[in-house]
Amino acid sequence: MDDSRNDPTQMIRRKATVAQIAKLAGVGTATVDRVLHGRAHVGAATRQRVLQAKEAIEAGTTPVERPRPWRLRVFLPEDAGPSTEFLGMCFQEFGGRGNATVECVFTKKMEPGILARKLLATAGQGVDAVAFQALDDPRVHDAVHELDRLNIPALAILSPIEHPALAGFIGLNNRAAGRTGGYLMGRLTRRSGAVVVVTSGQLYRSHEDREMGFRVALRQDFPHVQEVLTCNAHDDGEGNYQAISQILSDRDDIVGIYSVGGGNLGIARALGEAGREKEIVFICHNLTPRTQGFLMDGTIDIVLHVNMRLVAEEAVEAMCAYLERRPFKPRALLTGVITRENIVGATFG
């Protein structure tokens, strides 16, 4: 008996028609035609929505209970490094399942006024829900309040803010991640001295929580760490390079560096040029192709990592569940601890 018709690997994908794609994506047939033939004059978000609708129809995942999939918009900081770029790709991947389309919009990094304006601009554009890497600023808080008034739920990802109207938060328990960094720093440093915390300012609540947890863990259990310095270079690689180079030039008692955010290539470069990459413990966040190289050569000792693919999947599910009034309780994601000894099999996701 031939069971091939019941084998999913033998199923033939049906071809989506222009009319079907247009209806599901909420655009005109002319727009679909331009996207499918690679023509110009179509916005990136619209192009993405059309392609996701086509994928959903041809994969047989088109929702039957709604006339169209939920339209979700995600705001991420631009020029924030490969982790954020990868996260944007993951959102597009999970937005092609049929129940939602996801538009990723990149905003200028560390500019809360711009983020607030882009959040407010979703009103009247048919967007059902938004997710964003939050900046802790009154203008952003006010934008979330206004979206709530307009019945557009807002979900914080990676970095939270305290706001009663938020639909939830998807990301690490950043206080625990910082405590993990502090514990590992205390165990790995072999001599008394000072450590440096590299921050990005006060706009990311996640970074603030990591620094707080890091300091508490060191103060609680590791008295040989005599001083914790703070270096603020706004998540910028060149800024981190200049700041760390100056600190290493001024002081010979630095035994460790903990970077709570981005710009880690600048720190690695400063350590290498000073010839101190083997004597100073360097702990940072987010495994990327760039940080992997420094992890393998010993410049970086430990990478604390969050699975970006899981962030995207959980965020899409949380927004859809909220819109559909289904129970869904966002959970704190696991802080991965990656060294060069366990990196085989680790993914940037």
C-alpha positions as CSV (number, residue, x, y, z in Angstrom):
1,M,0.0,0.0,0.0
2,D,1.4,3.4,-1.0
3,D,1.4,5.8,2.0
4,S,3.3,8.5,0.2
5,R,0.2,10.7,0.1
6,N,0.2,10.7,3.9
7,D,3.9,11.6,4.1
8,P,4.4,15.4,4.6
9,T,7.7,15.2,2.7
10,Q,5.8,14.1,-0.4
11,M,3.2,16.9,-0.3
12,I,3.1,19.3,-3.2
13,R,3.0,22.9,-2.2
14,R,0.1,24.7,-3.9
15,K,0.9,27.9,-5.8
16,A,-0.7,31.0,-4.4
17,T,-2.5,33.3,-6.8
18,V,-2.0,37.0,-7.0
19,A,-5.6,37.6,-5.8
20,Q,-5.1,35.3,-2.8
21,I,-1.9,37.0,-1.8
22,A,-3.4,40.4,-2.2
23,K,-6.4,39.5,0.0
24,L,-4.2,38.0,2.8
25,A,-1.6,40.8,2.7
26,G,-4.2,43.6,2.6
27,V,-2.8,45.2,-0.6
28,G,-3.8,45.6,-4.2
29,T,-3.0,43.0,-6.9
30,A,-0.7,45.5,-8.7
31,T,1.4,45.7,-5.5
32,V,1.7,41.9,-5.4
33,D,2.7,41.8,-9.0
34,R,5.5,44.3,-8.4
35,V,6.8,42.4,-5.4
36,L,6.7,39.0,-7.2
37,H,8.5,40.4,-10.2
38,G,11.1,42.3,-8.2
39,R,10.0,45.7,-9.4
40,A,10.7,49.0,-7.5
41,H,8.4,51.4,-5.7
42,V,7.3,49.0,-3.0
43,G,8.2,49.7,0.6
44,A,10.2,47.1,2.5
45,A,7.5,46.5,5.1
46,T,4.9,46.0,2.3
47,R,7.2,43.7,0.3
48,Q,7.8,41.6,3.5
49,R,4.1,41.3,4.2
50,V,3.4,40.2,0.6
51,L,6.1,37.5,0.7
52,Q,4.9,36.3,4.1
53,A,1.4,36.0,2.8
54,K,2.6,34.0,-0.2
55,E,4.6,31.7,2.0
56,A,1.6,31.2,4.4
57,I,-0.7,30.2,1.5
58,E,1.7,27.9,-0.2
59,A,2.7,26.2,3.1
60,G,-1.0,25.6,3.9
61,T,-0.8,27.6,7.2
62,T,-3.2,30.3,6.3
63,P,-5.6,30.9,9.2
64,V,-9.2,30.2,8.5
65,E,-10.7,31.9,11.5
66,R,-9.6,35.4,10.4
67,P,-10.1,37.3,7.1
68,R,-6.4,38.4,7.4
69,P,-3.4,37.6,9.7
70,W,-2.5,39.8,12.6
71,R,-0.3,42.7,11.5
72,L,2.5,43.1,13.9
73,R,5.3,45.7,13.9
74,V,8.6,45.3,15.7
75,F,11.0,48.2,16.5
76,L,14.7,47.4,16.9
77,P,17.7,49.8,17.1
78,E,19.7,50.1,14.0
79,D,23.5,49.6,13.9
80,A,23.2,47.6,17.1
81,G,25.3,44.7,15.9
82,P,24.8,41.3,14.5
83,S,22.7,40.0,17.3
84,T,20.0,42.6,16.6
85,E,20.2,42.0,12.9
86,F,19.8,38.3,13.5
87,L,16.8,39.0,15.7
88,G,15.2,40.9,12.9
89,M,15.6,37.9,10.6
90,C,14.1,35.7,13.2
91,F,11.0,37.9,13.5
92,Q,10.5,37.6,9.7
93,E,10.8,33.9,10.0
94,F,8.1,33.5,12.7
95,G,5.9,36.1,10.9
96,G,5.4,33.7,8.0
97,R,3.4,31.1,9.7
98,G,0.1,32.4,8.6
99,N,-1.5,33.8,11.7
100,A,0.6,37.0,11.6
101,T,2.8,39.1,9.4
102,V,5.7,40.9,11.0
103,E,7.3,44.2,9.9
104,C,10.7,45.0,11.4
105,V,11.4,48.7,11.6
106,F,14.9,49.9,12.6
107,T,15.1,53.1,14.6
108,K,18.1,55.3,15.5
109,K,19.9,53.7,18.4
110,M,19.6,55.5,21.8
111,E,17.1,58.1,20.5
112,P,14.0,57.8,22.7
113,G,12.3,60.7,20.9
114,I,12.6,59.0,17.5
115,L,11.4,55.7,19.0
116,A,8.4,57.4,20.6
117,R,7.4,59.1,17.3
118,K,7.6,55.8,15.4
119,L,5.5,54.0,18.0
120,L,2.9,56.7,17.7
121,A,3.0,56.6,13.9
122,T,1.5,53.1,14.0
123,A,-1.9,54.6,14.8
124,G,-4.2,54.5,11.8
125,Q,-2.0,52.2,9.8
126,G,-3.8,48.9,10.5
127,V,-1.2,47.6,12.9
128,D,-2.7,45.3,15.5
129,A,0.2,45.2,18.0
130,V,3.8,46.4,18.4
131,A,6.9,45.0,20.1
132,F,9.9,47.1,20.8
133,Q,13.3,47.2,22.6
134,A,12.3,49.7,25.2
135,L,14.2,52.9,26.1
136,D,13.4,54.0,29.6
137,D,12.4,57.6,28.8
138,P,9.2,59.6,29.6
139,R,8.5,60.1,25.9
140,V,8.5,56.3,25.3
141,H,6.3,55.8,28.4
142,D,3.8,58.4,27.0
143,A,3.8,56.7,23.6
144,V,2.9,53.3,25.2
145,H,0.1,55.0,27.1
146,E,-1.3,56.5,23.9
147,L,-1.1,53.2,22.1
148,D,-3.0,51.6,24.9
149,R,-5.7,54.3,24.6
150,L,-6.0,53.4,20.9
151,N,-6.2,49.6,21.7
152,I,-2.8,48.8,20.2
153,P,-1.0,46.5,22.7
154,A,2.7,47.1,23.1
155,L,5.2,44.4,24.1
156,A,8.7,45.1,25.4
157,I,11.5,42.8,24.2
158,L,15.1,42.4,25.5
159,S,14.9,45.5,27.6
160,P,11.8,46.3,29.7
161,I,10.2,49.4,31.2
162,E,7.8,49.7,34.1
163,H,4.4,50.6,32.6
164,P,1.0,49.3,33.5
165,A,-0.2,49.3,29.9
166,L,2.5,47.0,28.6
167,A,1.3,43.6,27.3
168,G,4.3,42.0,28.8
169,F,8.1,41.5,28.5
170,I,10.1,38.9,26.5
171,G,13.7,38.5,27.5
172,L,16.2,37.5,30.2
173,N,15.8,38.0,33.9
174,N,18.6,40.6,33.5
175,R,19.2,41.0,37.2
176,A,19.9,37.3,37.4
177,A,22.1,37.5,34.2
178,G,24.2,40.2,35.9
179,R,24.5,38.1,39.1
180,T,25.7,35.3,36.9
181,G,28.3,37.5,35.4
182,G,29.4,38.7,38.9
183,Y,29.6,35.1,40.2
184,L,31.7,34.0,37.3
185,M,33.9,37.1,37.5
186,G,34.6,36.4,41.2
187,R,35.4,32.8,40.6
188,L,37.7,33.4,37.6
189,T,39.7,36.4,38.9
190,R,42.8,35.1,40.7
191,R,44.2,38.2,42.3
192,S,42.9,41.2,44.1
193,G,42.2,44.3,42.1
194,A,39.5,46.3,40.3
195,V,37.0,45.3,37.7
196,V,35.3,47.6,35.0
197,V,31.6,47.5,34.2
198,V,31.1,48.8,30.6
199,T,27.6,50.3,30.3
200,S,25.6,52.2,27.7
201,G,24.0,54.8,29.9
202,Q,20.6,54.8,31.6
203,L,18.2,54.2,28.7
204,Y,18.2,50.4,28.8
205,R,16.7,49.0,31.9
206,S,18.2,45.7,31.0
207,H,21.7,47.1,31.3
208,E,20.9,48.8,34.6
209,D,19.6,45.5,36.0
210,R,22.7,43.6,34.8
211,E,25.0,46.1,36.4
212,M,23.1,46.0,39.6
213,G,23.1,42.2,39.8
214,F,26.8,42.1,38.9
215,R,27.7,44.5,41.7
216,V,25.6,42.7,44.3
217,A,27.1,39.3,43.5
218,L,30.7,40.6,43.8
219,R,29.9,42.5,47.0
220,Q,28.2,39.5,48.5
221,D,30.8,36.8,48.0
222,F,34.1,38.1,46.5
223,P,35.9,40.7,48.7
224,H,39.1,40.3,46.7
225,V,37.4,42.5,44.0
226,Q,38.2,45.7,45.8
227,E,36.6,48.2,43.4
228,V,34.1,48.3,40.6
229,L,34.5,51.1,38.1
230,T,31.9,52.2,35.6
231,C,32.7,53.0,31.9
232,N,29.9,54.5,29.8
233,A,30.5,54.6,26.0
234,H,26.9,54.3,24.8
235,D,27.2,50.8,23.2
236,D,29.7,52.1,20.7
237,G,32.7,50.0,19.7
238,E,35.1,52.9,19.0
239,G,33.9,54.6,22.2
240,N,34.6,51.4,24.2
241,Y,38.0,51.1,22.6
242,Q,39.0,54.6,23.6
243,A,37.6,54.3,27.1
244,I,39.1,50.9,27.9
245,S,42.5,51.9,26.4
246,Q,42.6,54.9,28.7
247,I,41.7,52.9,31.8
248,L,44.3,50.2,31.0
249,S,46.9,52.9,30.4
250,D,46.1,54.6,33.8
251,R,45.8,51.5,36.0
252,D,47.6,48.2,36.3
253,D,45.2,46.7,38.9
254,I,42.4,45.9,36.5
255,V,41.6,42.2,36.8
256,G,38.3,41.9,34.9
257,I,35.9,43.6,32.5
258,Y,32.1,43.0,32.3
259,S,30.3,44.5,29.4
260,V,26.5,44.6,29.8
261,G,25.8,45.6,26.2
262,G,27.3,46.0,22.8
263,G,30.5,47.4,21.4
264,N,32.5,44.4,22.6
265,L,34.9,44.4,19.6
266,G,36.3,47.7,20.8
267,I,37.0,46.2,24.2
268,A,38.7,43.2,22.7
269,R,40.8,45.5,20.5
270,A,41.9,47.5,23.5
271,L,42.9,44.4,25.5
272,G,44.9,43.0,22.5
273,E,46.8,46.3,21.9
274,A,47.6,46.5,25.6
275,G,48.8,42.9,25.6
276,R,46.6,42.1,28.5
277,E,44.0,39.8,27.0
278,K,45.3,36.8,28.8
279,E,45.5,38.3,32.3
280,I,42.2,40.2,32.4
281,V,38.9,38.3,32.6
282,F,36.5,39.5,30.0
283,I,32.8,38.6,30.2
284,C,30.2,40.0,27.8
285,H,26.8,39.3,26.3
286,N,25.5,37.8,23.0
287,L,27.3,35.2,20.9
288,T,27.9,36.5,17.4
289,P,30.3,35.5,14.6
290,R,32.5,38.3,15.8
291,T,32.5,37.5,19.5
292,Q,33.0,33.8,18.7
293,G,36.4,34.6,17.3
294,F,37.6,36.4,20.4
295,L,36.1,33.6,22.6
296,M,38.1,31.0,20.7
297,D,41.4,32.9,21.0
298,G,40.9,33.6,24.7
299,T,40.4,37.3,24.6
300,I,36.8,36.8,25.8
301,D,36.4,34.3,28.6
302,I,32.6,33.9,28.8
303,V,29.6,35.0,26.7
304,L,26.3,35.3,28.4
305,H,23.7,34.6,25.7
306,V,20.0,34.7,25.0
307,N,18.5,32.7,22.2
308,M,17.3,35.4,19.7
309,R,15.2,32.9,17.7
310,L,13.3,32.1,20.9
311,V,12.9,35.8,21.7
312,A,11.2,36.3,18.3
313,E,9.0,33.2,18.6
314,E,7.9,34.0,22.1
315,A,7.2,37.6,21.2
316,V,5.0,36.7,18.2
317,E,3.1,34.2,20.3
318,A,2.6,36.7,23.1
319,M,1.2,39.4,20.8
320,C,-1.1,36.9,19.0
321,A,-2.3,35.5,22.3
322,Y,-3.0,38.9,23.7
323,L,-5.0,39.9,20.6
324,E,-6.9,36.6,20.6
325,R,-7.5,36.8,24.4
326,R,-5.8,33.5,24.9
327,P,-3.9,32.9,28.2
328,F,-0.2,33.4,27.7
329,K,2.3,34.2,30.5
330,P,5.7,35.4,29.2
331,R,8.5,33.7,30.9
332,A,12.1,34.8,31.6
333,L,14.4,33.2,29.0
334,L,17.4,31.2,30.0
335,T,20.8,32.9,30.4
336,G,23.2,30.8,28.4
337,V,26.8,30.5,29.6
338,I,29.1,29.9,26.6
339,T,32.9,29.3,26.8
340,R,35.2,28.1,24.1
341,E,35.0,24.6,25.7
342,N,31.3,24.2,25.0
343,I,30.9,26.3,21.9
344,V,30.6,23.3,19.6
345,G,26.9,23.1,18.8
346,A,26.1,26.5,20.1
347,T,24.2,28.8,17.7
348,F,23.8,32.5,17.4
349,G,20.1,31.9,17.8
